[in-house]
Amino acid sequence: MNPRKINRTKLPRFAALFAVGVASLGLAGCDDTGGDPRVQIGANPMLPAIQQYLLPPIRIARPVPWGNDTPKVSQELQIHALAKGFEHPRSLYVLPNGDVLVIESNGPKAPVFRPKDLITGVVQGLAGAKAKDANRITLLRDSKGDGVPELRTVFLDHLNSPFGVALIGHYLYVANTDAIVRYPYEDGQTSITDKGTKLTDLPGGPIDHHWTKALLASPDGSKLYVGVGSNSNVAENGMEAERERAAIWEVDVATGAHRVYASGVRNPTGMQWQPETGKLWAIANERDEIGPDLVPDYLTSVQDGGFYGWPYSYYGQHLDPRVMPQRPDLVSKAIKPDYALSSHVAPLGLAMYTGSALPAQYRGGAFVGEHGSWDRTPLNGYKVVFVPFSGGTPSGPAEDVVTGFLDHNSHARGRPVGLAVDRTGALLIADDVGNTVWRVSSAAASSTSRQGS
């Protein structure tokens, strides 16, 4: 039975006030205090007992301006704003000629089926998760490679909650929330006016709980891989609403035909090819509302035909008792992810580093942009971390690389989302609360430049 949509005009005024109160104070009477996140990083995270709540704990990092401050990096690195003044920049894509595409995106308007949905909407607004004039792609051109773009222009406009972008030959593919659209592109082009051609539909509304659609082209350009998030936290809208969701699709570029490449991945928000092995790797946001230390978000290799547990189990074959009826046949096949990032960090950006411009310890590993928690005390995430790799697999604990997104009052000056590596080898970070693209480069490069000037 489908839930009946709530009429917003008949909701009591105190509902919104109640949401704000809960967001400000947390959920009274429930312990939402988490343990040390470090014990949940790596191949074998600590998984405590499940807690269940009448209402989920909410802890908002209220947005505040950066002012003259910047995120923090180690002494061997430097960071500055590549460009500011965006409208909710969510992901980044670097074209072969070095142009940087900044995807500015708002999620679609979500329907309200239950009071929880209303509270979620209020929380997102307070956390700076909305922008008035997003849903476009902006191009930045830095021909000198010095981190100072000489050109900034609207590249593609009037999109429908875009997120993933991929270039194959002379066609640019954009994953809107409800479809992949193909546009003709020539090297050096600074705007696209063509209306585009739809390659395939993607699961969209009317609920569209996880609306972002990550996109990655196969090395030979014949396929596109699409991250399609679930339509709920843990199937509370029914499994029919989850058809072909919580999955990674494989789409044939020539025909638009698709198949589910991997399933049971609650919200796959970023994908990359591991350079040493050529295997597909992805980051995923796991489920909420069973405790501050459940469930760890993760980074994992993705097996063709693999099932990763959602919604019936988590982190392999740990049962989620909220889901009925259970599917022991699927749970028995659930694959344990390769690497936990700790709980509720909300990874939304992934970049395998193959460059040589950053210090040597970063070569061959993975940078992950952790957008940050909203249901945990203390807050978790709000940083960019680096996971070292050896032999094609993670080989050690994650290292904090870019921090300072939270101030001393736990207010959010920014939240990292999409990542990319520019043509010089610098790391780019989309900050959707600070509305900035940050550029991280080697401090040694700056010193060498000064000595030679």
N, C-alpha and C positions, 0 to 999 in steps of 0.2 A: 504494500500500500504506500503510495507516495505521500509525503507530508504536505499538508495544506499551507500554502504560502501566507505568511502573516501580512496583513494590511498595515503598512507603515503609518498611515494616518490615524489608525485606531490604537497604536501603541501608547501607553501612558507616558507622559513626559518624564516621569521618574525613572523610566527604564534606562534612558541615556545617562541620567545622573547617577544611577546605580552602577552603570558600567564604568563611569569615570571614577567613582569611589572605589570600586574593586580594583581598578587599574592602579590607583594611587596607593592603596594600602595593602594590596595582596589579598588572598583569601583567608579571612580570619578562621582560626580553629584548625587549619591544616598546615603541616610542616612541609614547606617548599624549599627548605634549606638544603642545598646540595653539598656533596663532599668534594674532595680534591679532584679536579678534572684530570689530573695527570695519571690517575690510576685507570682512566678510561681511554687512554691513547695507546694504539698499537694493535697487535694481532689478537690479544686476549684481554679485552677490557673487563673490569669488574662490573658485574650486573647484579645490583641489589634486588631486594624483594619489591614487588609491585605495590604501589599505593594507588587507590582510586578516590576520586573526588566528586562531590556533588556539583561543584563548579570548579573549573580549573584555576590554579593560581595564576596571577597576572602580575608581571613586574615590568613596567615600561621604562625604557631609557629615553627620557624626554629630549627632543632635539634642541641644541643650542648652537649658535654660530661658531665657526672656526675663528673668526677675527683674523689676527695675524699669525695664529698658530698653525702648525702642520702636524701630520702624524709623525710618530717617532720611529727611527731606524737606528741600527748600530753604527759605530764610528766608521766602519768600513763601507757604509752605504750613505747615500744622500737622497733626499726626497724634495720634490717641489711640485707645484700645481702645473700640469701641462695646460689645462684650461679650466675655467670656472663658469658658473652661471647656467648650468644645464637644468633641464626639467626631469628629475628622477632618472638619471643615467643608470641602466641596469646591466648592460653587457657591452663588450668591446670586440672589434674585429679589425685586424691589420691586413690591408690589401697588399698584393705583391709589390707595388711601387712604394710602399711605406705609408700611404694614407691610412689614417685611423678612423674607423667608423664607430661612433658613439650612439648606441641604441637607447633612446629616451622613451620610457614606456610606463604607462599606467595599466593596472589590471582592469578588467571589465567590471561593471557595476554588479555586485553580488546580490542575489536574492536573499530575503530573510525568511527562513522557515521556522525558526525557533529563537528564543531569547538569546541563546549562545551566539547565534549569527549576528545579532545586533551588537552584542558586546565586542565581538571580534572586529566589526567594522569601526567601532569607536576607538578601539585599541590601535588599529592600523592608522587611523587619522592622527591620534596623539603622538604616534611614533614617527610621523613624517613619511608615511608610506604612500602618499598621494601627491599628484602634481596636476596643475590645471591644463597645461599646454604640451603634454608629452605625446607619445605615439608617433615618433618620427626618428630619422637617423641623421645625425650631424657628422660632417666630414671635417677632419683636422689634417692639414698638410704641414709637415715639418721637413722641408727639403734639405736643410743643413744638418739635421739629426742632432741639434743642440737642445732639444726640448722646448723650443719656442716656436710654435706654429705661426706661419705667416699667412695662412688661409684657414678660415672657418666659415662653413656654409651649410645650409640645409641640403642634404644629399637626397633624401627620400621622405615624403610626408604623407599624412592621412592614412596611417597604418592602423591595424587593429591589435593593440597590445602586443607589439613585436618583442622578440627576445633573441632567438638564435639567427645567425647569419652564416652563410657559406658561399664561397666563390668556386665555381667549377667552369674552367675555360672562360668563355665570354658570357656567362650567365651568373647572376647573383641570386641566391635563394634566401628568402626571408621567411622565418617561421613566425607568423602571426599566431594568436592564441587559437584560431580555428582553422587555419590552412597554411600550407606552404605555397608561396607565390614566387614565380621566376621572372626576373627582369634582365633584359639585355644590358651588357656592361662592356665598355672598352677601357683599356688601361689609361689611367689619368683622368677619367671622367669625373667631374665635380658635382653633377646632379643627374638624377634620373626622373624624367617626366613621363616615361612609358607607364601605362596602367598595369602592366604585368599580366602574367598568365598563371592561373591556379594549377599547381602540380597535383595536389591532393588535399582533401579535407583532413582536419585534425579534430580530435574530441574537444568541443568547446562548451557552449552553454547548454541549458540555462543556468546550471549551478557553477561549473568551471572553477572548482575550489582551488586547485593548483593550476594557474593559468599560463605560467611560463613554459615555453617549448624550446629546450636546448637543441642545437643543430650541429652536426659534424659530418663532413664529407669523407667518404672512403678514400684511401690513397690513390686509387685508380680513377676516381670521379664517377664511378658507375652507380654508387649508392649514397643515400643520405641516412644518417642515424638521428633519431628524434627522441628526446626525453619527454615523456608524457606523464605528468604527475597524477596522483589519485584525485578523486572528486570528493574527498572527505578526509578526516583524520584517520578513522579506522572503520570504514565501510558503514557508517551510521546512516547514510543515504540509500543503502541497499546495494547489492552487487550488480544489479542491472545498470545503475548509474556509473559503475566502474568498468564497463565493457571496453576492453583494449586500453585501459588506463593503468597507472602504476606500472609502466612498462617502457622499454626502449624499442622503438619501431625501426625497421629497416625498410627504406623506401627506394624503389627502383627509379632512377633519374629519367630513364627513357620513357617509361609508361605511367609512372605515378602509383603503380601497384605497391602494396605494403604487406609486411608480415610482422608479427611480434617476435623480435629478436631475443628479448629477455623479459621476464615478468616478475611480479612481486617486489618491485622496486618502488617504494612509496612515492618519492619525488626525485627523479634523476635530473639534476639541475645543471650539470656540466659534464662533458665527455672529451676525452683526448686519446690519441694513439700513443702508447708507450714506445718511445723511440728505439729502445734496445730489442724488444721482442715483437713489436708491431701489434700487440694486443690492445683491445679496447678497454679503457678504464673510465670509471664514472664516479662522481660524488653523488650522495643521496641524503635527503632530509628524512629522518625517521619520524615515528609517531610521537604524540604528546599525551599528556593527562594521565600518566601512570607513575609520576614521580620526577623529581629534579634530576635524577641520575639514570633515567630511562626515557628514551632509548638512545644509545650513542648514534649520532650521524656518522657516515662512513665514506671511505674511499675504497673502491674495489675494482678488480678486473671483472669483466663481464663475459660470461660464457654464452655462446649461442645455444638457445633453448633452456637456459638456466632459470630457476625460480628462486627468489630471494626472500620469501616468507610472507610479505604483506598480503592481506591483513591478518592472516591466521597465526603467524609466529614472527618473532623478531630475533635478530642476530643469530640466524640459523634456525634452530628448532625449539626456541623458548616460546611457549604458548602464550597468546594474549587471550585472557578469559572473557573479554568483552565481546568477542566475535562469535556469533552463533548463527547457524550451526557451524561447527568446526570442520576442517577438511584434513583429517590425518593422512590421507593419501598424498596431499600436497606438502604438508609439513615434513613428512619423511624425506622429501626431496629438497627441502629448503637449504640453500647454500649459505654458509657463513661468510660474511664479507671479509676481505683481506685485512682491512685496517680501520680501526675506530678512531674518530676524531674527538670524542667525548660528546656528552649529551647536550642537545639543543643549541649547538653552535651555528646551525643553519648554513652549511656550506653552499655558496651560490656561484663560485668562480673557481675554475681549475686551469692551470697552465703548466704543462710539462716543459721544463727548461732545457733547451738544447743550445742555447747561446754560449758565448764566451766572455761577454762584457762584464758580467757580475763576478764576484769572487768565486774561486774554484769550487768551494764546498757546495755551491748551488747547482752545479752542472749535473744533468741527468736525473734530477729529482722533480718533485711536483710542488708548486705553489698552490695554496688553497685560500680563497677569500671566504672568511667566516662572518656572515652578516650579523649574527648575534641572537641571543635568546630573548624571549618575552615572558617566559613562564618558569623562571628559575632564580633563586637567590643563593649565592651572589650571581650576578650576570655572567654569562659564559660566551665566548666568541669575541666579536667586535675586534677582529685583527686578521692579518694575513700570516699564515704559517707556511713552513717549508717541511716537506716530508722527504728525507733522503731515500734514494733507491740504489740498489746494487743487484746486478744480475736480473734486472727487470722487475724486481719486487721491492717493497719498502724495507729499509734496513736499519731503522732507528727511530727514536722519538721525534715527534714534530717539534720544530723550533719556531719560536715567535720571531717574525721578521719585521712586520710593520704593526705598530701598536699606537696607543694614544687616541684612539677613536672615542674612548670614554674619558671624561674629565674626572677630577677628584670627587665630584658629587654623583658619579655614575650617570651623568647626562651624556647623550650621544652628540658629539660634534660631527660625527660621520658614521657611515656603516659601509664596509667594503662589500662589493658585489662581484661583478665580472672582472676577469683578469685577462691580460694579453701581453705578449712580448713584442716590442716594436722592432723595427729593422736594425737598430743599433744593438739590440740585446737588453735594453732596459725593460723593467717590468711596469706595466700600466695597470692602474686600479680604478675601477668605477666606484664612486662614492655616492650613493643615491639619497643620502640625507644631507651631506655637505654640498651636493650638486656639483661635484668636482671630479676631474680625472687627474689622479696623481701619477707621477713618474718617479720610479726608483732606479737609480743608477749607482755605479761604483764611485766611491769618494776618490779613489785613486785616479779615475779618469779626469775628474775636475782638477786635481792637483797637477797632473801631467799637462793639462790644457793651460793652466796658469803659468807653469814653468816655461812653456813654449811660446807664450805670448809676449 
